């Protein structure tokens, strides 16, 4: 897919890593204020001249970088996808347009990047899982913003492919939260198309020995390369686990996908859009929180029963007195 790559200036990197109140760059002001005067009547009479911005709410400005992004957005027809060197802000789709990574404005792009833990990981500890990392001599990273024209893709046509020592060892359905019955029916031709694409365009051409790549197989004999990812735990293993992929026997291969609706998995990013306590309770991953919740429920039930008994007792007293 055609991409535009923009080096990220140091001030923008610092802005993306700032904690605290979310204040969008000044270049987003026009996008947020484009409207009729009637649209702002609900704010009432405000003396804007008397309003003083607090130091923590200082608004930054990146005119050159924002102009580059806006130019790419226009070139891509007003809809684009964004990512950094490694990760896309998938964990921030809850704040994005239609719960997706589609960007139709500069504001949406900055919101996605600022709200993403994946982006923060890329900027602060991209080599955390690298076994050969020298902590005293960390490599310098030239961070880039990668923009692509947005295309609507059927999630059931996306696949993740795992390569170890130059061999394609495994393929997984990429959207492991849904069941697609056509995959089982087309399994032989899907594997054949992906293997052919790998041998013709990737094998012994990509510089790494072990890596992961994502593709779209939209129809028979039509495969499109989406991206490359590290061969390791920073990349989602989907229907596999990293211990089994790392210890994979040479010469063996497996294709995994949901064979029935019961085989799908929970959405991997659901906990980024709701309080973590809710996730812990729903999954039982924190027994202490579950016990506290049950105790609270018991106390509430006891209080409800006490009030009910009191009402019943009053009714009986009134009946006896009558």
PLY file of the C-alpha trace (Angstrom):
ply
format ascii 1.0
element vertex 322
property float x
property float y
property float z
element edge 321
property int vertex1
property int vertex2
end_header
0.00 0.00 0.00
1.27 3.46 -0.88
2.52 5.31 2.19
3.77 8.77 3.09
6.53 8.85 5.72
7.06 12.00 7.78
9.97 12.30 10.26
8.61 13.36 13.65
10.37 16.47 15.05
11.62 16.36 18.64
9.02 18.90 19.92
6.21 16.67 18.59
7.75 13.60 20.26
7.91 15.47 23.56
4.28 16.54 23.15
3.14 12.95 22.54
4.87 11.84 25.76
3.44 14.60 27.97
1.12 13.53 30.77
-1.73 15.51 32.23
-4.42 17.52 30.50
-4.95 16.80 26.81
-4.56 20.00 24.83
-4.53 19.67 21.06
-2.03 21.71 18.99
-3.03 25.17 17.80
-3.37 23.91 14.23
-6.48 21.97 15.32
-8.31 25.11 16.47
-9.77 25.90 13.07
-11.10 22.35 12.67
-12.83 22.54 16.06
-14.27 26.01 15.52
-15.52 25.65 11.95
-19.24 26.20 12.43
-22.01 28.75 12.65
-22.38 31.22 15.47
-25.58 29.49 16.57
-23.58 26.32 17.27
-21.98 28.01 20.28
-25.05 29.60 21.91
-25.12 26.91 24.62
-21.90 28.31 26.06
-23.74 31.44 27.21
-22.13 34.82 27.69
-18.43 34.31 28.31
-15.83 37.03 28.51
-13.07 35.18 26.69
-10.64 38.05 27.22
-10.78 37.47 30.96
-10.07 33.78 30.69
-6.48 32.93 31.56
-4.97 29.65 30.42
-3.17 27.81 33.18
0.49 26.86 32.62
-0.46 23.16 32.56
-2.87 23.82 29.70
-0.34 25.50 27.42
-1.21 24.94 23.77
1.66 23.82 21.57
2.06 24.55 17.88
3.75 22.49 15.17
2.91 24.35 11.94
5.39 22.67 9.58
4.68 19.13 10.74
0.91 19.71 10.82
1.02 21.16 7.31
2.80 18.01 6.08
0.13 15.81 7.66
-2.69 17.95 6.26
-1.12 17.78 2.81
-0.98 13.97 2.97
-4.58 13.84 4.17
-5.64 15.88 1.14
-3.56 13.66 -1.16
-5.29 10.56 0.25
-8.75 11.96 -0.42
-9.54 13.08 3.12
-9.28 9.64 4.75
-6.10 8.00 6.00
-4.57 5.46 8.38
-1.73 6.34 10.75
1.01 4.47 12.61
4.52 5.00 13.94
7.65 2.98 13.08
6.20 -0.19 14.60
2.77 0.25 16.11
-0.57 1.71 15.14
-2.71 3.26 17.92
-5.17 0.34 17.89
-5.73 0.64 21.62
-7.13 4.15 21.12
-9.86 3.33 18.60
-12.45 3.98 21.34
-11.73 7.69 20.86
-11.44 7.52 17.08
-13.90 8.07 14.25
-16.50 5.27 14.27
-14.26 3.31 16.69
-11.63 2.86 14.01
-8.22 4.18 13.00
-9.69 6.21 10.15
-8.44 9.81 10.30
-10.39 12.48 8.46
-8.84 15.46 10.21
-5.70 16.64 11.96
-7.62 16.61 15.25
-8.47 12.92 14.97
-4.85 12.03 14.22
-3.48 13.87 17.25
-6.21 12.39 19.48
-5.32 8.85 18.43
-1.59 9.34 18.90
-1.95 11.09 22.27
-4.40 8.48 23.63
-2.41 5.38 22.71
-0.32 3.30 25.10
1.08 1.47 22.05
2.51 4.74 20.74
3.99 5.51 24.17
5.62 2.06 24.20
7.21 2.70 20.81
8.56 6.04 21.99
9.91 4.91 25.36
10.91 1.24 25.22
10.74 -0.14 21.67
13.54 -2.67 22.28
12.28 -3.94 25.64
11.88 -7.54 24.42
15.13 -7.67 22.43
17.46 -10.23 24.04
20.57 -8.64 22.49
19.84 -5.08 23.67
22.83 -3.29 25.19
21.35 -1.10 27.92
24.47 1.06 27.96
24.39 1.70 24.24
20.80 1.93 23.09
20.36 2.56 19.36
19.06 5.91 18.20
15.64 5.76 16.58
14.50 8.11 13.86
10.79 8.18 14.63
8.42 8.58 11.72
4.71 8.98 11.19
3.50 6.61 8.48
0.31 7.63 6.69
-1.65 5.56 4.20
-4.78 6.06 2.17
-7.69 4.57 4.07
-9.33 1.56 2.47
-12.26 -0.41 3.86
-11.15 -4.02 4.33
-13.21 -7.07 5.23
-11.51 -8.24 8.48
-12.13 -11.83 7.43
-9.65 -11.42 4.56
-6.71 -10.38 6.78
-4.08 -12.90 7.88
-0.91 -12.78 9.99
2.05 -14.84 8.82
4.95 -15.96 11.02
8.41 -16.52 9.51
11.21 -18.24 11.45
14.67 -18.73 9.95
13.39 -17.69 6.51
10.58 -20.33 6.63
6.87 -19.58 6.75
5.85 -21.67 9.75
2.36 -20.43 10.66
-0.62 -18.41 9.47
-3.37 -17.05 11.71
-6.70 -15.43 11.05
-5.96 -11.82 12.04
-9.41 -10.92 13.39
-9.64 -13.55 16.11
-12.76 -11.98 17.62
-15.09 -13.21 14.86
-15.96 -16.42 13.02
-15.82 -16.49 9.20
-17.20 -19.69 7.72
-15.64 -19.09 4.30
-12.10 -19.56 5.66
-12.60 -23.28 6.29
-14.14 -23.73 2.85
-11.26 -21.88 1.16
-8.38 -23.05 3.37
-6.34 -24.83 0.63
-6.48 -21.92 -1.81
-5.78 -19.35 0.95
-2.63 -21.22 1.97
-1.52 -21.65 -1.64
-1.95 -17.93 -2.41
-0.06 -16.84 0.72
2.80 -19.30 0.16
3.13 -18.21 -3.47
3.17 -14.55 -2.47
5.76 -15.22 0.23
8.13 -17.09 -2.08
7.80 -14.61 -4.95
8.00 -11.32 -3.07
9.34 -11.75 0.50
11.45 -14.85 1.15
15.21 -14.13 1.05
14.45 -10.51 0.22
13.39 -9.18 3.61
16.59 -8.57 5.63
15.56 -10.37 8.86
15.68 -14.13 9.42
12.57 -14.19 11.62
9.67 -11.74 11.35
5.90 -11.42 11.03
4.00 -9.97 8.10
0.32 -9.13 7.59
-1.55 -9.50 4.33
-4.98 -9.08 2.78
-6.20 -11.94 0.63
-9.23 -10.24 -0.89
-9.92 -12.95 -3.46
-8.21 -15.90 -5.12
-4.75 -15.01 -6.49
-5.02 -11.50 -5.00
-2.71 -10.87 -2.03
-1.72 -7.43 -0.72
1.07 -6.83 1.78
0.06 -4.67 4.74
2.96 -4.54 7.14
5.95 -6.22 8.80
6.24 -6.81 12.56
8.92 -8.11 14.94
9.03 -11.84 15.64
8.40 -11.63 19.39
6.00 -10.85 22.19
5.50 -7.23 21.17
3.51 -8.63 18.22
0.13 -10.26 18.89
0.41 -14.01 18.29
-3.40 -14.31 17.82
-4.36 -18.02 17.68
-0.82 -19.08 18.58
1.38 -18.48 21.63
4.89 -17.12 21.53
6.45 -20.04 23.44
5.23 -22.47 20.78
6.25 -20.19 17.90
9.74 -19.67 19.32
10.16 -23.43 19.80
8.61 -24.36 16.45
10.09 -27.44 14.79
11.77 -26.79 11.42
9.80 -28.00 8.41
6.38 -27.97 10.12
3.51 -25.59 9.32
0.06 -24.81 10.70
-2.85 -22.57 9.71
-5.16 -21.61 12.58
-8.53 -19.87 12.45
-11.89 -19.96 14.23
-13.60 -23.17 13.13
-16.92 -22.28 14.79
-18.42 -19.29 16.63
-17.33 -20.70 20.01
-13.68 -20.49 18.96
-13.47 -16.70 18.83
-11.53 -14.77 21.47
-12.42 -11.61 23.45
-11.48 -8.33 21.81
-7.82 -7.74 22.75
-8.24 -3.98 23.25
-11.49 -3.91 25.22
-9.74 -3.00 28.47
-8.31 0.20 27.00
-11.74 1.85 26.77
-13.19 0.92 30.20
-11.85 1.09 33.77
-9.36 -1.71 34.44
-11.28 -2.68 37.59
-14.24 -3.68 35.42
-12.04 -5.93 33.32
-10.51 -7.53 36.42
-13.98 -8.29 37.78
-15.34 -9.66 34.51
-12.37 -11.95 33.92
-11.62 -12.90 37.52
-7.97 -11.93 36.98
-7.80 -10.15 40.36
-9.30 -12.39 43.10
-8.95 -9.66 45.75
-11.16 -7.28 43.78
-13.67 -10.06 43.17
-13.82 -10.89 46.89
-14.30 -7.21 47.81
-17.05 -6.94 45.22
-18.85 -10.01 46.61
-18.55 -8.67 50.18
-20.04 -5.37 49.06
-22.89 -7.19 47.35
-23.49 -9.22 50.54
-23.58 -6.06 52.68
-26.01 -4.41 50.31
-28.22 -7.49 50.34
-28.20 -7.55 54.15
-29.14 -3.88 54.28
-31.96 -4.49 51.84
-33.22 -7.43 53.90
-33.07 -5.36 57.11
-35.15 -2.61 55.56
-37.63 -5.17 54.25
-37.92 -6.84 57.66
-38.49 -3.45 59.26
-41.31 -2.63 56.89
-42.92 -6.05 57.42
-42.64 -5.64 61.19
-44.38 -2.26 61.08
-47.16 -3.71 58.99
-47.70 -6.53 61.49
-47.76 -4.08 64.45
-50.35 -1.97 62.73
-52.44 -5.06 62.02
-52.23 -6.19 65.63
-53.24 -2.78 66.93
-56.24 -2.77 64.62
0 1
1 2
2 3
3 4
4 5
5 6
6 7
7 8
8 9
9 10
10 11
11 12
12 13
13 14
14 15
15 16
16 17
17 18
18 19
19 20
20 21
21 22
22 23
23 24
24 25
25 26
26 27
27 28
28 29
29 30
30 31
31 32
32 33
33 34
34 35
35 36
36 37
37 38
38 39
39 40
40 41
41 42
42 43
43 44
44 45
45 46
46 47
47 48
48 49
49 50
50 51
51 52
52 53
53 54
54 55
55 56
56 57
57 58
58 59
59 60
60 61
61 62
62 63
63 64
64 65
65 66
66 67
67 68
68 69
69 70
70 71
71 72
72 73
73 74
74 75
75 76
76 77
77 78
78 79
79 80
80 81
81 82
82 83
83 84
84 85
85 86
86 87
87 88
88 89
89 90
90 91
91 92
92 93
93 94
94 95
95 96
96 97
97 98
98 99
99 100
100 101
101 102
102 103
103 104
104 105
105 106
106 107
107 108
108 109
109 110
110 111
111 112
112 113
113 114
114 115
115 116
116 117
117 118
118 119
119 120
120 121
121 122
122 123
123 124
124 125
125 126
126 127
127 128
128 129
129 130
130 131
131 132
132 133
133 134
134 135
135 136
136 137
137 138
138 139
139 140
140 141
141 142
142 143
143 144
144 145
145 146
146 147
147 148
148 149
149 150
150 151
151 152
152 153
153 154
154 155
155 156
156 157
157 158
158 159
159 160
160 161
161 162
162 163
163 164
164 165
165 166
166 167
167 168
168 169
169 170
170 171
171 172
172 173
173 174
174 175
175 176
176 177
177 178
178 179
179 180
180 181
181 182
182 183
183 184
184 185
185 186
186 187
187 188
188 189
189 190
190 191
191 192
192 193
193 194
194 195
195 196
196 197
197 198
198 199
199 200
200 201
201 202
202 203
203 204
204 205
205 206
206 207
207 208
208 209
209 210
210 211
211 212
212 213
213 214
214 215
215 216
216 217
217 218
218 219
219 220
220 221
221 222
222 223
223 224
224 225
225 226
226 227
227 228
228 229
229 230
230 231
231 232
232 233
233 234
234 235
235 236
236 237
237 238
238 239
239 240
240 241
241 242
242 243
243 244
244 245
245 246
246 247
247 248
248 249
249 250
250 251
251 252
252 253
253 254
254 255
255 256
256 257
257 258
258 259
259 260
260 261
261 262
262 263
263 264
264 265
265 266
266 267
267 268
268 269
269 270
270 271
271 272
272 273
273 274
274 275
275 276
276 277
277 278
278 279
279 280
280 281
281 282
282 283
283 284
284 285
285 286
286 287
287 288
288 289
289 290
290 291
291 292
292 293
293 294
294 295
295 296
296 297
297 298
298 299
299 300
300 301
301 302
302 303
303 304
304 305
305 306
306 307
307 308
308 309
309 310
310 311
311 312
312 313
313 314
314 315
315 316
316 317
317 318
318 319
319 320
320 321
